[in-house]
Amino acid sequence: MENQHKILINEISKLLQGGSAHASFHEAIKGLNPKLRGVKPDNMPYTIWQLVEHIRIAQWDMMRFCKDADHQSPKWPDEYWPKEVTPEDDDAWNGALKQIDDDLDEFIELLEHSDIYQPLEHGDGQSILREALQIADHNAYHIGEIIVIRRLLDDWK
């Protein structure tokens, strides 16, 4: 059983990092023309920047929720979606990318060293396993949207 648990943790970690059946976050943004970070194609509700920020905020929130019983989530939906369509500058863009990576690393560390099945005492049925699957599903969905926007902007390989 211990070996099966390690296999599960390894597979969830791979799922969180992307690849296999879908593009990773870094594949989706690799080579992105910086001028296109804030462009909203016709009939699309967001820019790539807004999607990146939404991924950052939501992933941070889920990770903090798992680690801190006193964590207060942002107000849904207003505080999960940035109003700015473009990053202020390259530092804001790079800071968001770094936080996404750092928070994902921190969550995977938690995943590897916790009872992933135990409901969180401060939740209403959530477990680290459930939050891991939610992060993976949420990120994959929005990574797909980033790729669609890049295709619409003729900026995808």
C-alpha positions as CSV (number, residue, x, y, z in Angstrom):
1,M,0.0,0.0,0.0
2,E,2.9,2.4,0.8
3,N,4.3,2.0,-2.7
4,Q,0.8,2.7,-4.2
5,H,0.6,5.9,-2.2
6,K,4.0,7.0,-3.5
7,I,2.9,6.3,-7.0
8,L,-0.2,8.4,-6.5
9,I,1.7,11.3,-5.0
10,N,4.1,11.1,-7.9
11,E,1.3,11.1,-10.5
12,I,-0.5,14.0,-8.8
13,S,2.7,16.0,-8.7
14,K,3.2,15.4,-12.5
15,L,-0.4,16.4,-13.1
16,L,0.1,19.6,-11.1
17,Q,3.2,20.5,-13.1
18,G,1.5,19.8,-16.4
19,G,2.6,17.8,-19.3
20,S,1.5,14.3,-20.3
21,A,-2.1,14.9,-21.6
22,H,-1.9,18.7,-21.7
23,A,0.5,21.6,-22.0
24,S,2.3,22.9,-18.9
25,F,1.9,26.5,-17.7
26,H,5.5,27.2,-18.9
27,E,4.8,25.7,-22.3
28,A,1.7,27.9,-22.6
29,I,3.6,31.1,-22.0
30,K,7.0,30.2,-23.5
31,G,8.0,32.7,-26.2
32,L,4.9,34.9,-25.6
33,N,5.4,38.3,-27.2
34,P,5.3,40.7,-24.2
35,K,3.2,43.1,-26.3
36,L,0.4,40.4,-26.3
37,R,0.1,40.0,-22.6
38,G,-2.7,42.5,-22.4
39,V,-4.5,42.0,-25.7
40,K,-8.1,40.8,-25.5
41,P,-9.2,39.0,-28.7
42,D,-12.7,39.6,-30.0
43,N,-15.3,37.6,-28.1
44,M,-12.8,36.6,-25.4
45,P,-13.5,37.7,-21.8
46,Y,-9.9,38.1,-20.7
47,T,-6.3,38.7,-21.6
48,I,-3.4,36.4,-21.0
49,W,-2.3,38.6,-18.1
50,Q,-5.7,38.3,-16.4
51,L,-5.6,34.5,-16.8
52,V,-2.0,34.4,-15.4
53,E,-3.1,36.5,-12.4
54,H,-6.2,34.4,-11.9
55,I,-4.2,31.2,-11.8
56,R,-1.7,32.9,-9.4
57,I,-4.5,34.1,-7.0
58,A,-6.5,30.9,-7.1
59,Q,-3.6,28.6,-6.7
60,W,-2.2,30.7,-3.8
61,D,-5.6,30.7,-2.1
62,M,-5.9,26.9,-2.3
63,M,-2.4,26.4,-1.1
64,R,-2.8,28.8,1.8
65,F,-6.1,27.3,2.8
66,C,-4.5,23.9,3.1
67,K,-1.7,25.2,5.3
68,D,-3.3,27.9,7.4
69,A,-6.6,27.5,9.3
70,D,-6.8,31.3,9.7
71,H,-6.4,32.0,6.0
72,Q,-9.0,34.3,4.6
73,S,-9.8,33.7,1.0
74,P,-10.3,36.6,-1.4
75,K,-13.9,37.7,-2.1
76,W,-15.3,35.6,-5.0
77,P,-15.3,36.5,-7.9
78,D,-14.1,40.1,-7.6
79,E,-10.8,39.5,-5.9
80,Y,-9.9,36.4,-8.0
81,W,-9.8,38.3,-11.3
82,P,-7.6,41.4,-11.9
83,K,-9.2,44.4,-13.4
84,E,-6.0,45.4,-15.1
85,V,-5.8,43.9,-18.6
86,T,-2.0,44.1,-18.8
87,P,0.8,43.8,-16.2
88,E,2.2,47.1,-15.0
89,D,5.7,46.1,-16.2
90,D,8.0,43.2,-16.7
91,D,8.6,43.0,-12.9
92,A,4.9,42.4,-12.3
93,W,4.8,39.7,-15.0
94,N,7.9,38.0,-13.7
95,G,6.7,38.3,-10.1
96,A,3.4,36.6,-11.0
97,L,5.3,33.7,-12.8
98,K,7.6,33.3,-9.8
99,Q,4.8,33.2,-7.3
100,I,3.0,30.6,-9.4
101,D,6.1,28.4,-9.4
102,D,6.9,29.0,-5.7
103,D,3.4,28.3,-4.6
104,L,3.2,25.2,-6.7
105,D,6.5,23.9,-5.2
106,E,5.2,24.7,-1.7
107,F,2.0,22.8,-2.4
108,I,3.8,19.8,-3.8
109,E,6.0,19.7,-0.7
110,L,2.8,19.7,1.4
111,L,1.4,16.9,-0.8
112,E,4.5,14.8,-0.3
113,H,4.6,15.2,3.5
114,S,1.0,15.1,4.6
115,D,-1.9,12.8,5.0
116,I,-3.6,13.7,1.8
117,Y,-6.8,11.9,2.6
118,Q,-7.5,13.5,6.0
119,P,-10.2,16.2,5.9
120,L,-8.8,19.5,6.9
121,E,-10.0,20.4,10.3
122,H,-10.9,24.0,9.3
123,G,-12.7,23.0,6.1
124,D,-16.0,21.4,5.2
125,G,-14.8,18.2,3.7
126,Q,-11.7,19.4,1.8
127,S,-8.5,17.4,1.9
128,I,-5.1,18.0,0.5
129,L,-5.9,15.4,-2.2
130,R,-9.1,17.2,-3.1
131,E,-7.4,20.6,-3.3
132,A,-4.5,19.1,-5.4
133,L,-7.0,17.8,-7.9
134,Q,-8.8,21.1,-7.9
135,I,-5.6,23.1,-8.5
136,A,-4.6,20.7,-11.4
137,D,-8.1,20.9,-13.0
138,H,-8.4,24.7,-12.6
139,N,-4.9,25.4,-13.9
140,A,-5.3,23.1,-16.9
141,Y,-8.5,24.8,-17.9
142,H,-7.0,28.3,-17.8
143,I,-3.7,27.1,-19.4
144,G,-5.9,25.9,-22.3
145,E,-7.5,29.3,-22.5
146,I,-4.0,30.9,-22.7
147,I,-3.2,28.7,-25.6
148,V,-6.5,29.6,-27.4
149,I,-5.8,33.3,-27.0
150,R,-2.3,32.8,-28.4
151,R,-3.7,31.0,-31.4
152,L,-6.2,33.7,-31.9
153,L,-3.4,36.3,-31.8
154,D,-1.3,34.1,-34.2
155,D,1.4,33.8,-31.5
156,W,1.4,30.0,-31.0
157,K,3.9,27.6,-32.5
